[in-house]
Amino acid sequence: MKITASYLLDDNTEVGKHLELALRIAEIKQLSESSNIAVPFPKSAIEFAEGALGKWLDDVARFARNRRDIPYLADRGEHLSNVWDSELSWNQGISSQELHSLYQESFEYEQYDDTYPTLGGKGPLADYIRRQLTDDILSGHYNRFLPMKLSLRVLMNLIFARETYEGEEEWMEERAEVFIDELRENSLNVALYAKKWFSTIDARSGKTIGEEITVGFPDEKIKSQERFLTQFVGSTRSRGKGALCEMGFMLVNEDGSIELTYEGLQFAMAPNPMIDMTPEGGKGERMSESERLILTSHIQMYLPAEWGLMKMVAESIYELKNNPKLLDSLIETEYEIEANKSNNIRNGVVSRMQELGFLTRKKEGRNVTYILTENGIERLIDANL
């Protein structure tokens, strides 16, 4: 719901009546403290007043941010039925330009990398930061990087736009935390809108089945939405599960609060042809060269099991054992797993390698073969890194 001045001042709404009650509680407490009238205050009454006043002030802050044209994430829900004629740009609030603007508005003294934990440290603290980083190969369900990127851009907006609460001194100011429930809700809202937009690019660029930009993004079905949230945002039940945590791009604490890592920040802020709507994005290019370099370096440094899987697949393709059946058999033998699981792993890693520019697919009738690119040969076969 859009917050307006009329809404904030309307005493007839439920929020308005809660505010009026909270103000009466505050007045009675102030009167009691300034007089000789001793009134025992129930803890629940104080908590109610604090909650009602805090909620109203948060709404005022949202109203104030909107008046200053800060690119706070807009609700896409009312635009889903008419994506192509809507005045709302699909990437509102998550484009690189808007995030830089939001950062400049929100942070006067801090630098991007000053307040983000890094995976590259040493000692007990670094081990703690790496606690959700997987030491296994990535799940075959994490078959695209673009949905991860979109979720990280949403997280960037929530971090940069979060409210600041004053302390007794200026240096004691605190910024509100971002929680996993909030990220899930906003990421899904943006992703549903994005899929409808991406579908037009898929149609124009002639993408074949399985190679569409829309792969990995949710539709209106509940199961599709839950898959997107579990795989590409994060789980509310199992803290630290999901691609973003397992790749080390963010941490989810026990209370559900989120910490973006320095590595996640670097990937999030790199230009993306789809999200930043470059000419390359209009042609269906999912990843920029800088993103590919960042991801390649990150996987090699922090996800050695995944890097080993990519090298094994690349070597098999290089030796012309380059169709799905042969790769499934190789993965089944190497990892001692069932055939249906090897199929899922192969599909996932091949899709990720394709986004990284390591291979292409060639389809002739019902037959599919994989071909290494020059970049794939250089990175994974010649090991020229």
Secondary structure, 3 states (H helix, E strand, C coil): CCCCHHHHHCCCCHHHHHHHHHHHHHHHHHHHHHCCCCCCCCHHHHHHHHHHHHHHHHHHHHHHHHHCCCCCCCCCHHHHHHHHHCCCCCCCCCCHHHHHHHHHHHCCCCCCCCCCCCCCCCCHHHHHHCCCCCCCCCCCCCCCCHHHHHHHHHHHHHHHHCCEECCCCHHHCEECCCEHHHHHHHHHHHHHHHHHHHHHHHHHHCCCCCCCCCCCCCCCCHHHHHHHHHHHCCCCCCCCCCHHHHCCCEEECCCCEEEECHHHHHHHHCCCCCCCCCHHHHCCCCCCHHHHHHHHHHHHHHCHHHHHHHHHHHHHHHCCCCCHHHHHHHHHHHHCCCHHHHHHHHHHHHHHHHHCCCEEEEEECCEEEEEECHHHHHHHHCCCC
